[in-house]
Amino acid sequence: MPLSEDQRALVATVRDFVKREVVPIATELELADEYPHALVDQMRELGFFGATIPEEYGGSGAGAETYALLIEELAKGWMSLTGVLNTHLLVAHMIETSGTQEQRERFLPVMAQGERRAALCITEPDAGTDVAAVKTSAVRDGDDYVVNGRKMFITNGRYGSIYAIVCKTDMNADPPHRGISILLGEKGPGLDVVRDIPKLGYRGVETTEVAFEDYRTPATNLLGGTEGEGFRHVMGGLELGRINVAARAVGVARAALEAAMQYAQQRRTFGKPIAEHQAIQQKLADMATQVKAAHLLVMDAARKKDLGQRVDLEAGMAKLFASETCLNVATEAMRIHGGVGYTQDLPVERYFRDAPLMIIGEGTNEIQRQVIARNLLRHHSSGDFLFEAGL
Ligand SMILES: Cc1cc2nc3c(=O)[nH]c(=O)nc-3n(C[C@H](O)[C@H](O)[C@H](O)COP(=O)(O)OP(=O)(O)OC[C@H]3O[C@@H](n4cnc5c(N)ncnc54)[C@H](O)[C@@H]3O)c2cc1C
């Protein structure tokens, strides 16, 4: 399906921003693990933090497809920048779809401006994939909830200022996920950003450990106003997160492929460019085919989401295939570069370090396979899933 005029204009804007502002400084900031304050400010001015927030709350109201295009282009320049947007817009999406009207009016306009950026606090030292095992507790006390617990790997934990805290309001619920609620919180006494966690890649953007000790947030900040709905809210939000991570993977894979194509035509061995050796051509052909297939899967998932459908299956497939593609293409690009690909003189080594995050984040690929299989088995008992899933 061809892109609309608005989508083409957006892609052109992001490409221009990436080329002029991001590419010249990404490697330096990433290697120094330095937060890109100036780039984040520019992203605010460009309206990226309101991309998917409805226009009535000051955002652009873009659908998932347009959002995926934005993320792909941005990740092609520097993947870390897409992380600042991801949990922010995921939390905005949860507030839009699951919040009370008062919560929408209070949070979405400031979030659309990007002045206040959001963090999503699910993972804990003893609970990641198994979300229902979270131990962070929230106990009602008068007009507040009192929160105690510890969260791991929280993106936007330091420079963000709105926290969607996945916690238990009923520790004894059976099954345990029925005891989960989401509380929206802001910085205040009892919320402590304990440390920035050092990482292999995805550097420059903070990944933090956050502790809550008798931290109080008003009861009016209970997402949707009803206890026990948090698991459903978070799973719905993760669909958009998976589209983000899949689109990031396509962006990084495209950057690696382009670098490999360029280098293969410049570098000569045995009297000719390495691009003329059949072994290299085979690699380039496989890489490009995988990247294109990954892009199409992302677009398919995003378009279905824009039709208002639940897309666990499609977003799972897109996230699984795009992230595995990214890992493979980044590795192959490094091989094509030979020794120089292993050095910090070129961004190929960054693509190689960034790629593994996409197989872990927003649900590991082991879990994506389970989500895909579960959906196939539930909805497509005839086995003709290609037809029945409308692919
Ligand atoms: C850089 C970075 C940023 C992150 N940002 C955030 C954030 O902003 N907010 C947030 O809440 N979290 C964040 N995370 C956490 C991330 O979502 C989790 O790391 C991820 O969900 C996996 O959880 P875990 O690390 O606890 O692994 P575990 O759940 O302990 O899994 C360990 C291994 O076991 C496998 N496994 C687990 N259960 C099963 C099963 N049933 N069947 C088969 N295999 C299984 C997993 O696939 C994995 O291979 C971030 C992580 C990183 C690295």
The ligand as an SDF file (V2000), in Angstrom:
LIG
                    3D

 53 58  0  0  0  0  0  0  0  0999 V2000
   17.9420   -1.9300   27.9740 C   0  0  0  0  0  0  0  0  0  0  0  0
   16.6750   -2.4130   28.5640 C   0  0  0  0  0  0  0  0  0  0  0  0
   15.6200   -1.5430   28.7330 C   0  0  0  0  0  0  0  0  0  0  0  0
   14.4380   -1.9780   29.3490 C   0  0  0  0  0  0  0  0  0  0  0  0
   13.4340   -1.0760   29.5890 N   0  0  0  0  0  0  0  0  0  0  0  0
   12.3980   -1.4550   30.3700 C   0  0  0  0  0  0  0  0  0  0  0  0
   11.4150   -0.4910   30.8010 C   0  0  0  0  0  0  0  0  0  0  0  0
   11.4600    0.6830   30.4490 O   0  0  0  0  0  0  0  0  0  0  0  0
   10.4270   -0.9220   31.6380 N   0  0  0  0  0  0  0  0  0  0  0  0
   10.3380   -2.2150   32.0650 C   0  0  0  0  0  0  0  0  0  0  0  0
    9.4310   -2.5140   32.8240 O   0  0  0  0  0  0  0  0  0  0  0  0
   11.2360   -3.1380   31.6700 N   0  0  0  0  0  0  0  0  0  0  0  0
   12.2600   -2.7960   30.8370 C   0  0  0  0  0  0  0  0  0  0  0  0
   13.1840   -3.7310   30.4410 N   0  0  0  0  0  0  0  0  0  0  0  0
   13.0480   -5.1090   30.9230 C   0  0  0  0  0  0  0  0  0  0  0  0
   12.6850   -6.1120   29.8490 C   0  0  0  0  0  0  0  0  0  0  0  0
   11.3700   -5.9020   29.4110 O   0  0  0  0  0  0  0  0  0  0  0  0
   12.9240   -7.5020   30.4530 C   0  0  0  0  0  0  0  0  0  0  0  0
   14.3220   -7.6500   30.6070 O   0  0  0  0  0  0  0  0  0  0  0  0
   12.3320   -8.6030   29.6170 C   0  0  0  0  0  0  0  0  0  0  0  0
   10.9260   -8.5560   29.6310 O   0  0  0  0  0  0  0  0  0  0  0  0
   12.7810   -9.9780   30.1120 C   0  0  0  0  0  0  0  0  0  0  0  0
   12.5960  -10.1160   31.4890 O   0  0  0  0  0  0  0  0  0  0  0  0
   13.8090  -10.6240   32.4160 P   0  0  0  0  0  0  0  0  0  0  0  0
   15.0120   -9.8360   32.0730 O   0  0  0  0  0  0  0  0  0  0  0  0
   13.3520  -10.6350   33.8120 O   0  0  0  0  0  0  0  0  0  0  0  0
   14.0630  -12.1240   31.9180 O   0  0  0  0  0  0  0  0  0  0  0  0
   13.3760  -13.4290   32.5070 P   0  0  0  0  0  0  0  0  0  0  0  0
   11.9130  -13.2580   32.5290 O   0  0  0  0  0  0  0  0  0  0  0  0
   14.0470  -13.8120   33.7610 O   0  0  0  0  0  0  0  0  0  0  0  0
   13.7530  -14.4910   31.3710 O   0  0  0  0  0  0  0  0  0  0  0  0
   15.0420  -15.0930   31.2810 C   0  0  0  0  0  0  0  0  0  0  0  0
   15.0420  -16.0380   30.0760 C   0  0  0  0  0  0  0  0  0  0  0  0
   14.0350  -17.0600   30.2420 O   0  0  0  0  0  0  0  0  0  0  0  0
   13.1540  -17.0430   29.1220 C   0  0  0  0  0  0  0  0  0  0  0  0
   11.8040  -17.3840   29.5920 N   0  0  0  0  0  0  0  0  0  0  0  0
   11.1260  -16.8260   30.6240 C   0  0  0  0  0  0  0  0  0  0  0  0
    9.9140  -17.4020   30.7530 N   0  0  0  0  0  0  0  0  0  0  0  0
    9.8300  -18.3240   29.7630 C   0  0  0  0  0  0  0  0  0  0  0  0
    8.8220  -19.2270   29.3220 C   0  0  0  0  0  0  0  0  0  0  0  0
    7.6200  -19.2780   29.9140 N   0  0  0  0  0  0  0  0  0  0  0  0
    9.0910  -20.0130   28.2670 N   0  0  0  0  0  0  0  0  0  0  0  0
   10.2640  -19.9520   27.6170 C   0  0  0  0  0  0  0  0  0  0  0  0
   11.2540  -19.1130   27.9630 N   0  0  0  0  0  0  0  0  0  0  0  0
   11.0420  -18.3010   29.0100 C   0  0  0  0  0  0  0  0  0  0  0  0
   13.2320  -15.6220   28.5710 C   0  0  0  0  0  0  0  0  0  0  0  0
   12.8340  -15.5880   27.2070 O   0  0  0  0  0  0  0  0  0  0  0  0
   14.7100  -15.3330   28.7480 C   0  0  0  0  0  0  0  0  0  0  0  0
   15.4180  -15.9380   27.6970 O   0  0  0  0  0  0  0  0  0  0  0  0
   14.3300   -3.3210   29.7670 C   0  0  0  0  0  0  0  0  0  0  0  0
   15.3800   -4.2190   29.5590 C   0  0  0  0  0  0  0  0  0  0  0  0
   16.5480   -3.7730   28.9700 C   0  0  0  0  0  0  0  0  0  0  0  0
   17.6800   -4.7490   28.7930 C   0  0  0  0  0  0  0  0  0  0  0  0
  1  2  1  0
  2  3  1  0
  2 52  2  0
  3  4  2  0
  4  5  1  0
  4 50  1  0
  5  6  2  0
  6  7  1  0
  6 13  1  0
  7  8  2  0
  7  9  1  0
  9 10  1  0
 10 11  2  0
 10 12  1  0
 12 13  2  0
 13 14  1  0
 14 15  1  0
 14 50  1  0
 15 16  1  0
 16 17  1  0
 16 18  1  0
 18 19  1  0
 18 20  1  0
 20 21  1  0
 20 22  1  0
 22 23  1  0
 23 24  1  0
 24 25  2  0
 24 26  1  0
 24 27  1  0
 27 28  1  0
 28 29  2  0
 28 30  1  0
 28 31  1  0
 31 32  1  0
 32 33  1  0
 33 34  1  0
 33 48  1  0
 34 35  1  0
 35 36  1  0
 35 46  1  0
 36 37  1  0
 36 45  1  0
 37 38  2  0
 38 39  1  0
 39 40  1  0
 39 45  2  0
 40 41  1  0
 40 42  2  0
 42 43  1  0
 43 44  2  0
 44 45  1  0
 46 47  1  0
 46 48  1  0
 48 49  1  0
 50 51  2  0
 51 52  1  0
 52 53  1  0
M  END
$$$$
